[in-house]
Structures are given as structure tokens and as C-alpha cells.
Amino acid sequence: MLGNHPNIHKEPIYVNFSDISDNGQNILIYFYIDRTDYSSYLAIKENVNYKIMQILKQEKVDLAYNTQTIYIAK
């Protein structure tokens, strides 16, 4: 998907399993885009994130979300 995106340079593109934390596993996605203004960067980042979510949904991958329980004493 990243290699076919019209605003992403073909090289370098890195996708690496970077580390394990208390909240889950982290994946590093690294690439360059063909724009220099911040609003374009945000739009392309949002587009890539939505495409990643779409791929995860197609593959039936559910992400875990951090939860917390708070007890209040009376």
C-alpha cells in the first residue's frame, strides 16, 4: 500500500516491529512524502492511517485498547 501511494516516495520505506511495551506491540512505519507543507503532511498521514485500519479490518485484526479501572472508596 505504501509503495503504491501517489504521495509517498518509493524508497526508503521501512515497516518494522520496533518494540514491546506494557500497552502492546509497536510498529514503526517510516517513509518520505512529496510535500513540504504541514497541512499536506497531516492529510497524507491521515490517509495512510485510514488505509492501515482498512487493511486490519479486511484481515479481521482487532487492536487492543488500553483500559484502566478506578475504584472510589465511599
C-alpha positions as CSV (number, residue, x, y, z in Angstrom):
1,M,0.0,0.0,0.0
2,L,2.8,2.5,0.9
3,G,4.7,1.7,-2.3
4,N,1.6,2.4,-4.4
5,H,0.6,5.7,-2.7
6,P,0.9,8.6,-5.1
7,N,2.4,11.0,-2.5
8,I,5.0,8.6,-1.0
9,H,8.5,8.2,-2.3
10,K,9.2,4.6,-3.2
11,E,12.4,4.5,-1.2
12,P,13.2,4.4,1.6
13,I,10.1,2.7,3.1
14,Y,10.6,0.9,6.4
15,V,8.0,-1.1,8.3
16,N,9.5,-2.7,11.4
17,F,8.2,-4.4,14.6
18,S,10.0,-2.0,16.9
19,D,9.3,-3.0,20.5
20,I,7.0,-4.4,23.1
21,S,5.5,-2.2,25.8
22,D,3.1,-2.5,28.6
23,N,0.4,-1.3,26.3
24,G,1.1,-3.6,23.3
25,Q,3.4,-4.1,20.4
26,N,4.7,-1.1,18.4
27,I,5.3,-1.0,14.7
28,L,7.5,1.7,13.2
29,I,6.3,3.0,9.7
30,Y,8.9,5.3,8.1
31,F,8.6,6.9,4.7
32,Y,9.1,10.2,2.9
33,I,6.3,12.2,1.2
34,D,6.4,14.6,-1.8
35,R,5.1,17.6,0.1
36,T,6.7,20.0,2.5
37,D,3.7,21.9,4.0
38,Y,2.3,20.7,7.3
39,S,-1.3,20.5,6.2
40,S,-0.4,18.2,3.3
41,Y,1.6,16.0,5.7
42,L,-1.3,15.7,8.1
43,A,-3.7,14.8,5.2
44,I,-1.3,12.1,3.9
45,K,-0.7,10.7,7.4
46,E,-4.5,10.5,8.0
47,N,-5.0,8.8,4.6
48,V,-2.3,6.2,5.4
49,N,-3.7,5.6,8.8
50,Y,-7.2,5.0,7.4
51,K,-5.7,2.6,4.8
52,I,-3.9,0.7,7.6
53,M,-7.2,0.5,9.5
54,Q,-8.9,-0.8,6.4
55,I,-6.3,-3.5,5.9
56,L,-6.6,-4.6,9.5
57,K,-10.4,-4.8,9.2
58,Q,-10.1,-6.9,6.0
59,E,-7.7,-9.2,7.8
60,K,-10.0,-9.4,10.8
61,V,-7.3,-8.0,13.1
62,D,-8.6,-6.4,16.3
63,L,-6.4,-3.9,18.2
64,A,-6.3,-3.9,22.0
65,Y,-7.0,-0.6,23.7
66,N,-5.5,0.4,27.0
67,T,-8.0,0.2,29.8
68,Q,-7.9,1.2,33.4
69,T,-10.2,0.5,36.4
70,I,-10.6,3.1,39.1
71,Y,-12.1,2.3,42.5
72,I,-13.6,5.1,44.5
73,A,-14.0,4.5,48.3
74,K,-17.1,5.8,49.9
